């Protein structure tokens, strides 16, 4: 007998995982009014250029560090209109960061525009998206006899390095993944308006979400008319993004620091895998080198497994393969920290766990692909 989705055991296991995640988040709480701002990763390397919107706010600053990207999105959340005059110098690539307006905008709305509340909401907004994704995900997991395998698929996605990093660094990748699954859920029900809106919002969270449009059911059939309709659907879904981008460019000069984000296929990923391997062979067993090699190989393994399945009729398969292609074309900048790659290709990772064949290779492949979860927990702490 097949195990139905959402059985009592599965639900209890999922809620236990939520408790573990809450504990990880709670360990980042600080007193003195700083709250959960440790999750935003403000670095003292940017303190002398911090925007005036941060004046009077209490937040944790990491010493001897330039912090991480969440510190820029958090400042945008304090003024999503982008009218603060010093944003051009306070934000790293102001035009580039500002186009991902959805999550900062939501934080501003839920924080009622009150700076201290907005900062708190932005710190924790990924936690809300984690719960939302956890509730939506079971409908995409295959029915099978083993409830353990179903749970491991769910756990592999929900505690993947990319998801944990999005929460622990207050980034936009997890919200984007949720909108991708929401788009697929509505598309499966033949609801074009909700599915299109979901994809459009995903693009406003992170522009690479548009690649998920290849999961539209209209591409299941090799018919020109159907493909043209899907292409038109994709164009419509990008309209809000391009309208917002036009506004951003009316405020800021275009960002030009993207040259190292892409490279010829396999060049950057091969370079950094060899670099990490040489470091390990030389006895330099750091977390970065060890998990860089393990995680990089694991990501390539995920793509390789998906390619071997050749399931064009599966929307998730098409999405996973396309994000895998994006992965091998990423450049030195993201590959120098493989965790950035893990976030960028979260839809590929999700597709891998959902579609991983339930045969004798299930557990070896799951374990190999899931080793970076340990690194995600370490980075969380």
N, C-alpha and C positions, 0 to 999 in steps of 0.2 A: 504494500500500500504506500502510495506517495505521501510525503509529509506536506500538509497544507501550509501555505505562507502564513506567517504570523502566529504559529502555535505558542502555547503558554511558555514552553521551555525557551523558545527563540526570543520571546519578548522579555523574559526574565534575564536572559543573557545580555540582550541589548541594553536593558536598563542598568545592569551591572556595569557595562562598559561606559554608559553615560556617567555613572557614579565615579568611575576611575578618572574620566576626563574632567569632571568637576573638581576632583582632588588635585589634578595637575594644574588646573586653572587657579584653584584656591592657593596653591603654593606660590603663586605669583602676586598675591595680594600684599600691598604695603600700606602701612598706616600713614599718619601725617597728611591725610587728604590726597595721597598719591593713588590710592585705590589699586586698580588693575592696569595702570599705565605702563607698568613694566612690559606688558605684552606688546606695546607699540614700538618698543626698541628705539627710544630717543638716544642719540649718541652725543657726547660732549664735543665731538668734532664739528657739529653743526650749531652749537649753542650761540656762537657769536653772530650767526646769520638767521637765527630763529625769527619767525614772523611776529609782528606785533599782536596777532590774534592770540598768541600764547601768553601775553602779559597778564600777570596776576593769577595764573593757573599753577597748580601744584602737580608735578609729574616727575617720574623717576628718570634720571639720566644716567646712562651707562658710561663709566669712566674709560678713558683711553680707547674710545670707539667712535666710529662714524655712524653707528646705529644701522637701521635697516629701512626699507622702503615705506613701512607703515607710518613712520614719523612724518612723511610728506602727505600721505593720504589723510592723516589725522588733522593736519593743518587745513587741508582743503575742506574737511568736514565742518570746520569752524566758520568757513565762509565759502559755501559752494557756488556763490555768485562770482567768485574769483576777482572781486573788485578791490581786495586788499592790495595796496600799492607795492608792498615789498615781496609779494609772492614770487616774482620773477627771479629774485636772488635767494629767497628762503627755501624754495623747492628745487630739488635736483631734477632738471629737465621739466620745467613748469608745464609746457604744452603737452609733453608726453604723459606726465602724471595726471593732469587735469582731465584728459579725455576719459579716464576711468572714473566717472563721476557717480555711478549708481550707489556704491556702498557708502562713500562719504555723504552723499545726499540723503540716504536713508538714516544714517547716524544723526545728521542735523535735524531731520524731521522727527525722529523718535526722541531726540534730546530736546525737542521744543525750542531749538535755537539757543538754549542756555549753555554757554561755553563749557562749564564743568560737567553738566549732564551729557553734552554731546561727546566730550572726550571719554566719559565712562561708557556710553553706548558704543562708541567706535571700538573701544578696547574689547568689548564682549560680543559684538554683533556676529562674529563668526560662530560663536557658541550656539546662537539661535539657528543659524543656517545648518550647523551640524545636526541638530535635532530634526530640522525639517528634512534634510537629506536622509537621515536614518529612517524616518517614517515613509518616505517615498521609495526608497531603494528596493525593499522586498519584492515589489511587483515586477522588477526586472531580473530577479534571481530565478534560475531554472528550478522547476519542481523535480525532486529526486528523492530516493529512498533515505538517504543519509541527511538527517537534520544537522549533523555536525558540519558537513560540507557546505550546506546553505549558510550556516552561521559564519564559517570561515571566509566565505566569499564576501559577506557583509562586513565582517571585521577587517578584512584586507583592505577594503576601500575606506572605511570609516576611520581606521587608524593608520592609513598610509602616510608616508613621510610628507607628501604634498599637502594632505589635509591637516596633519598636525602642525606643520610649519605655517600654514595659512592662519591657524588659530593662534599659535604662540608668537607670531610676528604681526598679527592684525593686518592681513593682506586681503586681496580680492579674489583669490583663486578658488576657494571653497564656494563662495556665493556664485561665481560663474558656473561651477560644476552643478550646483543645484538647479540653476536655470536651464542648463542643458538637459538634465533629466526631466524637468518640468515640461520643456519643449517636446521631448520624446513622448511623455505620457499623454499630452494633449494631441500630438500628431497621431498616435496609435488609435485615439478615439475619433479621428477625423474631425477635429475641431480647429480649423485653420486660423481663426482670429486669436484664440488663447495661445495656440502654439507659436504663432508669429510674434505675439506680444512677449512671450517668454524668451524667445530667441533674441528679440530686440533688446530686452533688458539684460540678457546675458552679455551681449556685445557691449553694452554700456558699463558692465562690470569689468569685463576684460575683452578686448577687441578680438582675440583669437577664438572666441566663442562662435564666430561666424562659420568656422570650419565644421561645426557640428551640424550645419545645415545639410551636410551630405547624408545625415541620418533621416532625412525626410522620406516617408514611405513612398512618395512618388518616384523615387529613384530605384525602387525594387524591380521595376520593369524597364527593359531596354527599349523604350519608345521615345522618339524624339519629342513628340507633343508633351508627354509627361515631364520630360527633362526641362523643356522650355518653361513649363509652368513652375517647376521648382526653382529654376533660375530667377524667374520674376518674383517668386516668393522671397528668395534670398535678398534680392535688391531692395524690396520693400522693407525687409527687416533691418537693413542697414541705414535706412533713411534717418531715424532718430539719432543714430551715432554721427552721421555726417552733418546733420544740422548742429548738433552740439559741438562737433569738431570745428565747424565754421565759426562758432561763437568763441571757442577757445583761441583760435588763431587771430581773432579780432582783439584779443586781450594780450596774448603772449607771442613772442617770436617763435617760429618753428624750432623744435628740438632737432639737433643734428647728431646726437651722440649714439646712434644706433648701428654704426658700421660694424661693430664686433658682435652684434646679436645674431648674425647669420653667416654661414660659410657654405662652401661646396659640400655635398653630402658626405658624411662620415669623417670629414677632415678634423673638425674640432673635437668630436667625441673620441675618435681614435687617438688623437694627440694626447688628450687628458687621461685616457685609460692607460696609455703607455707611461705617462708621467707618474701616475699613482702606482703602477706596477713597479717601475724602477725605484721609486721611493721605498716601497715595501721590501724589495729585494736588497736594498741598501741598509735595511734594518730600521727605517724610519716609520715605525708602527704607530702613527698618530690616528686619531679618530677620522680626521679629514682624509688621509690617504687610504686607510683601510676601508671605510665605508664608501669613499669615492669609487674605489675599484668594485666593491661588492654591489653598490647601488647602481653604478653605471652598467655593469654586466646584467643586473636584474632588470633594468629598464629595457635594454636591448632584447633580453629574453622575452619580456612581455610582448614586445612587437613581433618577435620571431614566432611565438606561439600563435598570435593572431593571424599572421600571414599564412601559417600552415593550415589554418582552418578553412580559408577560402569560402566564407559565408556571405556572399554579396547580398543575399536577401535579408541579412540581419542589419538593422540600422546601427546598432552598437558596434558591430564588426567594422562597418564602413568608417564610423567615427574614430574607432581605435586605430585603424590602419592609417588614416590621414594624419592623426596626431603623432603617430610613430614616424611618418615621413617628415613632419615638422621637427621632431626630436633630432633626427640625424642631420638636419640642415641648420641646427642652431650653432652659433659661433662660440668663440673663446669666452666671451663675457658670461653667458649663462653656464657654460660647461666647467668653468673654473670652480664652481660650487655646484655639484651635481644635484643638490637639494632644490636649486632654482629650476633645473630641468624637470625634476619630479613634480613641481608645482605646475609648470607650464603644460605638461602632458598628462594632467590628472584624468581627463576623459579617456586616454589610452589605458591608464592603469585600471580605471573603473570597468572598461570593456574587457580587459584581461580577466579580472576576477569573475565577472558575470558569465563569460563564455569559456573559461578554463574547462577542458574536457573532464568529465567525471569518470576517469579510468585509473589504471594503476600508476599513471604519472601525476595524478592530481596532487598528492601530498608533497612529493619531491619538488615539483614546480612551484607550488604554493609557498613552501618554506624558502626556496631560493629567492623568489620574488619579494618575500615579506621580511627579509632580514633587516632592511633599512628602517622598519618600524622601531627597532631598538634605538637607532640613531635619532629618530624623530622624538622619542621620549627623552633621550639625553639632551637634545637641543631644547626641548620644552623646559627642562629644569635648569 
